[in-house]
């Protein structure tokens, strides 16, 4: 939709037209060396030019309004880590996938745009629990960044709540609703993580060189 707006009253357009016609009439009312036809053409051109300049003094603004309607979005954030597959059998996993697909179809039928994504921000065509790491906080932040400025209704997080990478999502503020669906065993189990390995970038054959590894142990009993 286009609208032409003026800083002053639109009624002044008639005054501009009168000024343009009067100015041209004063200039071309007397006799000239050229023909009457040429005098009429010059009169019309002068009137149009003065009228255009006078309109510009009114400060016209052409306002263009474009309405774009976007469906609200729902994102299923699937924790496809192997820790889920280790505690529920294939029948339970198939039942879970069917339930997700049913909810997906129901939301689409209500006019929502629904996406299935893993914790790395990739679109999922099928749910396979084979990932070795779970960074729940990164998965949520990836969705928020991707849908920044868009109509995101909420995030449905399907996870066992166990993460072995990144920060805890409990301490990261989220400005949109996140609905969690607990699956599998939510109890944290013993885990061993090799976080960092420091070594020389160049080593020669036959020489000894140090290797320093940073290992994180979770859920194991301490020993001495």
Secondary structure, 3 states (H helix, E strand, C coil): CEEEECCCCCCHHHHHHHHHHHHHHHHHCCCCCCCHHHHHHHHHHHHHHHHHHHHHHCCCEEEECCCCCCCCEEEEEECCEHHHHCCCCHHHHHHHHHHHHHHHHHHHHCCCEEEEEECCCCECCCCCCCECCCCHHHHHHHHHHHCCCCCEEEEEEEECCCCCCCCCHHHCCCCCCEEEEECCCCCCCCEEEEEEEEECCCCCCCCCCCEEEEEEEECCCCCC
